[in-house]
Amino acid sequence: MTKRLKITLIVIILLILGSFLIRGAATNKIEVHFLDVGQADSTFILLPNQKTMLIDGGNNNDGSFLVDYIKEIREPEINKIDYLVGTHPHADHIGGLDTVINEFEIGKIYLPRVNHNTKTYEDLLIAIDKKGMKIATARAGTVIFSNNSINLEGTILSPKLNYYDELNNNSVVLRLVYGDRAFLFAGDAEAEVEAELVNSGLNLQADILKVGHHGSRTSTTVPFLEAVSPQSAFISVGDNNYGHPAAEVINRLKNRNVKIYRADQQGTVILTSDGNEIKYDKKEMTYEKEEEINGVYISYLSLKDEEIIIKNNTEDTVDLSNWKLVSEKAGQEYIFPAGTKLPASGQIKIISGRGVKADPPEILLWSNAYIWNNDGDPAALYNSSDQLISRYPEE
């Protein structure tokens, strides 16, 4: 063997060893890519053991973007999604998953056991069937992966039931732990499931929260947020007519010093962690003052005077028929009578107590009994679909 050939072989061996060392160095970090898919949801995760995970796939037209993005994350390009999770069948969460399934090798697919009669959902099922794969039912307690040697685990916390009336509440809620850090992905889960999780006794603490339901006021309730106690929160949101993210949610996060990241303002956000330190590729959002609440909300509650004021700061009259006002501690409910209207930029006062009288439509009588617990009694307002609209006080 000539000297030149020996040198060439040594260089080749060193390059190969260097490649393995570089890849090995990357295995001690997790990468979480909160993808900018507009008013939709998708998160790609490169696990420290180099396994890959995709939670949701945006809208129907996001499939090609997801494929290109994932392939370009590293060299050699990624050709397999080890764990694919569709949190629930809404099109803005599963729309691009059929394209992803068609393009990549897939390890395992997790979906909640709930059907949805849409072309988007049908396309997903067809793609799974063509791949010859079976769906693993996503339910509370399922451990998707676990590696004790590096303290890595992904566990499904919800759905607990086989079916919830509100499709969003069938969402997969997933907690991922690596080292000393935890991540919570809330899908579109709303107040009902958040309360269920808080009362379950499960460990919900997470350093990073993927905020539920695009920052809607139906989610990220105070008890849930206190149980999670995140350092940072990402809101997957785009241009929309739903009022996402709700001012109440932004204020709840801000008042607890949670760093806020938003897809509509910052695009895709990538964080990396070695299981201890967390680094972000973007700076957190800054909010100089409280966000002004847009919509119907509880603006005032006096437990002593038994008065509560509900305001509407929109330009439209809101029909409050069959809405519900709840004194959470006393456990009392007031159902708004059919035909109750809250005018644009107007307010309604609801009173209770001995000797007080109604003066409709501005002042409504709850009861001539005392309703509120003077030792502390939060008020909650629900619409006719039993969705939480406002809570007072927030804290």
Secondary structure per residue as TSV (DSSP state, phi and psi in degrees):
chain	resnum	aa	ss	phi	psi
A	1	M	-	360.0	129.5
A	2	T	-	-74.5	160.5
A	3	K	H	-61.6	-41.3
A	4	R	H	-62.2	-41.5
A	5	L	H	-65.3	-40.7
A	6	K	H	-59.6	-45.1
A	7	I	H	-62.4	-40.9
A	8	T	H	-62.4	-42.8
A	9	L	H	-65.3	-40.3
A	10	I	H	-62.9	-42.5
A	11	V	H	-61.7	-43.3
A	12	I	H	-62.4	-44.1
A	13	I	H	-62.7	-43.2
A	14	L	H	-62.9	-39.4
A	15	L	H	-64.1	-41.7
A	16	I	H	-65.0	-45.1
A	17	L	H	-63.3	-39.8
A	18	G	H	-61.6	-39.0
A	19	S	H	-62.4	-43.4
A	20	F	H	-65.7	-38.9
A	21	L	H	-64.9	-40.2
A	22	I	H	-64.4	-44.2
A	23	R	H	-65.6	-39.7
A	24	G	H	-62.8	-37.9
A	25	A	H	-63.9	-31.6
A	26	A	H	-75.3	-16.8
A	27	T	T	-76.1	-6.2
A	28	N	T	-94.1	9.9
A	29	K	-	-128.4	150.1
A	30	I	E	-106.8	140.6
A	31	E	E	-117.4	127.0
A	32	V	E	-117.1	118.2
A	33	H	E	-106.1	102.3
A	34	F	E	-81.6	104.7
A	35	L	-	-84.6	141.9
A	36	D	-	-83.7	97.0
A	37	V	-	-117.8	29.8
A	38	G	S	68.6	-142.2
A	39	Q	S	-80.7	66.9
A	40	A	S	-160.1	-166.7
A	41	D	-	-147.2	133.1
A	42	S	-	-166.4	132.7
A	43	T	E	-133.7	127.6
A	44	F	E	-107.8	136.1
A	45	I	E	-127.6	126.3
A	46	L	E	-102.2	110.0
A	47	L	-	-77.1	158.5
A	48	P	T	-64.0	-19.5
A	49	N	T	-91.9	14.0
A	50	Q	S	71.2	7.8
A	51	K	-	-73.3	159.3
A	52	T	E	-123.9	151.0
A	53	M	E	-142.2	138.6
A	54	L	E	-126.5	121.6
A	55	I	E	-106.9	108.8
A	56	D	-	71.0	161.5
A	57	G	-	-136.3	27.6
A	58	G	-	63.2	-159.7
A	59	N	S	-83.7	175.9
A	60	N	G	-57.1	-36.9
A	61	N	G	-86.5	8.8
A	62	D	G	-96.1	-6.0
A	63	G	H	-57.7	-48.4
A	64	S	H	-65.1	-39.9
A	65	F	H	-59.3	-45.4
A	66	L	H	-61.5	-44.8
A	67	V	H	-60.0	-49.0
A	68	D	H	-64.4	-42.6
A	69	Y	H	-63.0	-48.3
A	70	I	H	-64.6	-39.4
A	71	K	H	-66.0	-28.7
A	72	E	T	-92.1	1.3
A	73	I	S	-65.1	-37.6
A	74	R	S	-149.4	169.1
A	75	E	S	-115.0	134.4
A	76	P	S	-67.0	157.3
A	77	E	-	-63.0	149.2
A	78	I	-	-72.2	132.2
A	79	N	-	-125.7	5.2
A	80	K	E	-141.1	135.2
A	81	I	E	-102.6	110.0
A	82	D	E	-71.9	-38.1
A	83	Y	E	-133.2	117.3
A	84	L	E	-116.3	125.4
A	85	V	E	-123.0	124.0
A	86	G	-	-103.6	111.9
A	87	T	-	-65.0	-37.6
A	88	H	S	-166.9	167.0
A	89	P	S	-78.8	6.8
A	90	H	-	-64.4	143.2
A	91	A	H	-60.8	-29.8
A	92	D	H	-78.3	1.8
A	93	H	H	-117.8	-30.1
A	94	I	H	-115.4	0.2
A	95	G	T	-54.3	-41.0
A	96	G	T	-95.8	1.5
A	97	L	H	-68.0	-31.8
A	98	D	H	-63.2	-40.0
A	99	T	H	-64.3	-42.2
A	100	V	H	-62.1	-44.8
A	101	I	H	-63.5	-39.1
A	102	N	H	-67.2	-27.9
A	103	E	H	-94.8	-32.9
A	104	F	S	-110.1	157.2
A	105	E	E	-71.9	135.8
A	106	I	E	-117.7	132.3
A	107	G	E	-80.0	-61.4
A	108	K	E	-147.0	144.7
A	109	I	E	-118.4	128.0
A	110	Y	E	-116.7	125.7
A	111	L	E	-137.5	148.3
A	112	P	-	-70.6	155.6
A	113	R	S	-83.6	75.7
A	114	V	-	-149.0	134.0
A	115	N	-	-95.4	159.8
A	116	H	-	-148.6	125.9
A	117	N	-	-88.0	70.9
A	118	T	S	-133.7	158.1
A	119	K	H	-64.3	-36.2
A	120	T	H	-61.8	-45.3
A	121	Y	H	-67.6	-38.7
A	122	E	H	-61.6	-42.1
A	123	D	H	-61.1	-38.0
A	124	L	H	-64.2	-46.6
A	125	L	H	-64.1	-36.5
A	126	I	H	-65.2	-43.5
A	127	A	H	-61.9	-40.8
A	128	I	H	-64.4	-43.9
A	129	D	H	-64.6	-42.3
A	130	K	H	-63.5	-28.6
A	131	K	T	-79.6	-7.8
A	132	G	T	70.9	29.4
A	133	M	-	-106.4	161.8
A	134	K	-	-113.2	152.7
A	135	I	E	-90.5	129.4
A	136	A	E	-88.2	125.0
A	137	T	E	-68.5	124.9
A	138	A	-	-85.3	114.9
A	139	R	-	-143.8	158.7
A	140	A	T	-53.9	133.4
A	141	G	T	98.3	-11.4
A	142	T	-	-72.0	126.3
A	143	V	E	-96.5	113.2
A	144	I	E	-75.3	-41.8
A	145	F	E	-153.4	155.9
A	146	S	E	-156.2	130.5
A	147	N	E	-139.7	96.8
A	148	N	G	-64.8	-27.3
A	149	S	G	-65.1	-27.2
A	150	I	G	-121.4	14.4
A	151	N	T	51.1	58.2
A	152	L	E	-119.8	125.7
A	153	E	E	-154.2	140.8
A	154	G	E	-123.3	119.2
A	155	T	E	-128.8	136.9
A	156	I	E	-85.0	126.4
A	157	L	E	-98.2	-23.7
A	158	S	E	-156.0	151.2
A	159	P	-	-84.3	144.2
A	160	K	-	-85.8	-39.1
A	161	L	S	-90.7	163.1
A	162	N	S	-74.0	-24.4
A	163	Y	-	-158.3	136.0
A	164	Y	-	-116.1	146.6
A	165	D	S	-60.0	-40.8
A	166	E	S	-87.0	119.6
A	167	L	G	-56.8	-35.6
A	168	N	G	-58.4	-32.6
A	169	N	G	-75.7	-7.3
A	170	N	G	-83.5	2.5
A	171	S	-	-60.2	143.3
A	172	V	-	-73.0	123.5
A	173	V	E	-107.2	122.5
A	174	L	E	-122.9	132.4
A	175	R	E	-113.1	125.7
A	176	L	E	-114.9	131.4
A	177	V	E	-119.9	132.4
A	178	Y	E	-138.2	120.7
A	179	G	T	60.8	-124.7
A	180	D	T	-96.6	7.9
A	181	R	E	-114.8	149.5
A	182	A	E	-133.9	149.0
A	183	F	E	-129.5	136.1
A	184	L	E	-122.7	124.6
A	185	F	E	-111.6	113.6
A	186	A	-	-98.3	2.9
A	187	G	T	54.3	-133.7
A	188	D	T	-112.9	21.1
A	189	A	-	-56.4	138.8
A	190	E	-	-109.1	-170.8
A	191	A	H	-55.7	-38.2
A	192	E	H	-58.7	-47.3
A	193	V	H	-73.6	-36.9
A	194	E	H	-58.7	-43.3
A	195	A	H	-64.2	-39.8
A	196	E	H	-60.9	-42.0
A	197	L	H	-68.0	-43.1
A	198	V	H	-60.5	-41.3
A	199	N	H	-79.4	-9.9
A	200	S	H	-76.2	-20.9
A	201	G	T	84.1	0.5
A	202	L	-	-67.8	154.1
A	203	N	-	-77.0	109.0
A	204	L	-	-100.8	-7.1
A	205	Q	-	-55.9	135.8
A	206	A	-	-151.7	140.7
A	207	D	S	-73.6	-32.3
A	208	I	E	-123.7	128.9
A	209	L	E	-115.3	121.9
A	210	K	E	-83.5	106.4
A	211	V	-	-60.2	138.1
A	212	G	G	-71.8	144.5
A	213	H	G	52.8	43.6
A	214	H	G	59.3	24.2
A	215	G	G	84.1	17.8
A	216	S	-	-65.4	153.1
A	217	R	T	-69.0	-10.2
A	218	T	T	-74.7	-9.9
A	219	S	S	-132.3	-179.8
A	220	T	S	56.2	50.5
A	221	T	-	-68.8	160.5
A	222	V	H	-59.1	-49.8
A	223	P	H	-59.7	-38.7
A	224	F	H	-66.4	-45.3
A	225	L	H	-63.1	-37.6
A	226	E	H	-68.8	-34.1
A	227	A	H	-70.9	-37.5
A	228	V	H	-75.7	-43.1
A	229	S	-	51.6	57.1
A	230	P	-	-77.6	155.5
A	231	Q	S	-82.9	-36.5
A	232	S	E	-137.7	156.1
A	233	A	E	-141.3	138.6
A	234	F	E	-114.1	132.9
A	235	I	E	-112.8	116.0
A	236	S	-	-86.7	102.6
A	237	V	-	-151.8	150.4
A	238	G	-	-135.8	-167.1
A	239	D	S	-59.0	130.2
A	240	N	-	-156.5	165.3
A	241	N	S	-107.6	15.8
A	242	Y	S	-98.0	-5.0
A	243	G	-	79.2	22.5
A	244	H	-	-89.0	136.9
A	245	P	S	-79.6	146.6
A	246	A	-	-69.0	143.5
A	247	A	H	-58.2	-36.4
A	248	E	H	-60.0	-40.0
A	249	V	H	-68.7	-44.9
A	250	I	H	-58.6	-44.1
A	251	N	H	-66.0	-39.6
A	252	R	H	-59.9	-44.4
A	253	L	H	-66.7	-47.3
A	254	K	H	-63.2	-40.8
A	255	N	H	-67.7	-14.7
A	256	R	T	-106.9	14.9
A	257	N	T	59.9	33.1
A	258	V	-	-84.7	128.8
A	259	K	E	-69.8	131.8
A	260	I	E	-111.7	133.1
A	261	Y	E	-126.5	139.3
A	262	R	E	-135.5	132.6
A	263	A	H	-65.8	-37.2
A	264	D	H	-69.9	-21.5
A	265	Q	H	-103.8	-27.2
A	266	Q	H	-124.3	-5.5
A	267	G	-	74.2	-155.0
A	268	T	S	-65.2	136.0
A	269	V	E	-118.9	129.1
A	270	I	E	-116.8	130.5
A	271	L	E	-122.7	148.5
A	272	T	E	-128.6	149.5
A	273	S	E	-150.0	141.7
A	274	D	S	-93.1	13.4
A	275	G	S	95.3	-3.5
A	276	N	S	-133.7	-73.8
A	277	E	-	-78.2	141.8
A	278	I	E	-117.7	129.6
A	279	K	E	-120.1	144.3
A	280	Y	E	-118.3	148.8
A	281	D	S	-90.0	-0.6
A	282	K	S	-131.9	156.4
A	283	K	-	-81.9	150.4
A	284	E	-	-64.7	156.7
A	285	M	-	-67.0	149.7
A	286	T	-	-116.5	135.3
A	287	Y	-	-126.6	115.7
A	288	E	S	-75.1	-27.2
A	289	K	S	-147.6	173.9
A	290	E	-	-59.9	137.6
A	291	E	-	-71.2	135.8
A	292	E	-	-75.3	127.7
A	293	I	-	-68.7	130.8
A	294	N	-	-113.8	115.4
A	295	G	S	131.2	-153.4
A	296	V	E	-96.9	132.1
A	297	Y	E	-156.1	158.4
A	298	I	E	-81.1	119.3
A	299	S	E	-102.6	-18.5
A	300	Y	E	-157.9	141.0
A	301	L	E	-145.7	124.8
A	302	S	E	-114.9	110.8
A	303	L	T	-67.5	-37.4
A	304	K	T	-69.2	-44.9
A	305	D	T	-87.3	-5.1
A	306	E	T	57.0	48.9
A	307	E	E	-128.8	140.7
A	308	I	E	-139.3	137.7
A	309	I	E	-117.6	131.6
A	310	I	E	-115.1	128.2
A	311	K	E	-113.9	156.2
A	312	N	E	-129.1	107.1
A	313	N	-	-101.7	24.0
A	314	T	S	-93.9	176.6
A	315	E	S	-94.2	8.4
A	316	D	S	-123.0	145.9
A	317	T	-	-70.8	137.0
A	318	V	E	-111.6	129.6
A	319	D	E	-82.1	114.5
A	320	L	-	-94.5	10.8
A	321	S	T	-53.4	126.5
A	322	N	T	66.0	13.1
A	323	W	-	-69.5	162.5
A	324	K	E	-130.4	133.5
A	325	L	E	-112.4	130.7
A	326	V	E	-124.9	131.6
A	327	S	E	-90.7	108.0
A	328	E	T	-67.2	-36.3
A	329	K	T	-83.6	-43.2
A	330	A	T	-74.2	-21.3
A	331	G	T	76.3	26.0
A	332	Q	E	-98.9	150.6
A	333	E	E	-128.6	141.0
A	334	Y	E	-122.2	124.0
A	335	I	E	-100.2	123.6
A	336	F	-	-66.8	132.1
A	337	P	-	-63.0	152.8
A	338	A	T	-57.3	136.6
A	339	G	T	90.6	0.1
A	340	T	-	-69.9	124.3
A	341	K	E	-118.1	137.1
A	342	L	E	-111.4	107.2
A	343	P	-	-67.0	158.9
A	344	A	T	-55.5	134.0
A	345	S	T	57.5	24.0
A	346	G	-	-110.5	-176.7
A	347	Q	E	-147.7	158.6
A	348	I	E	-130.1	137.3
A	349	K	E	-107.0	133.7
A	350	I	E	-114.2	125.8
A	351	I	E	-120.1	160.5
A	352	S	E	-154.2	162.3
A	353	G	S	123.0	165.2
A	354	R	T	-65.4	128.1
A	355	G	T	83.6	-6.3
A	356	V	-	-78.8	153.3
A	357	K	-	-130.3	147.7
A	358	A	-	-77.4	155.9
A	359	D	B	-142.0	70.8
A	360	P	T	-65.5	153.0
A	361	P	T	-91.1	-3.2
A	362	E	T	-77.9	-33.0
A	363	I	E	-124.9	121.2
A	364	L	E	-111.7	145.7
A	365	L	E	-96.4	122.3
A	366	W	E	-78.5	-56.4
A	367	S	E	-167.5	155.6
A	368	N	S	-87.6	7.7
A	369	A	S	-95.1	163.5
A	370	Y	-	-83.7	128.6
A	371	I	-	-99.9	-47.4
A	372	W	S	-86.4	143.0
A	373	N	-	-85.0	114.9
A	374	N	T	-68.4	-13.0
A	375	D	T	-82.0	1.2
A	376	G	-	126.6	119.5
A	377	D	-	-156.0	93.4
A	378	P	-	-62.6	148.2
A	379	A	E	-107.0	142.1
A	380	A	E	-130.9	139.0
A	381	L	E	-116.0	127.2
A	382	Y	E	-120.7	144.7
A	383	N	-	-82.1	-176.4
A	384	S	T	-68.4	-14.3
A	385	S	T	-95.4	10.5
A	386	D	-	65.8	29.2
A	387	Q	-	-94.2	135.6
A	388	L	E	-66.1	124.5
A	389	I	E	-103.8	-40.4
A	390	S	E	-156.8	153.5
A	391	R	E	-138.7	141.1
A	392	Y	E	-141.3	131.1
A	393	P	S	-76.0	166.4
A	394	E	-	-68.6	-39.4
A	395	E	-	-72.5	360.0
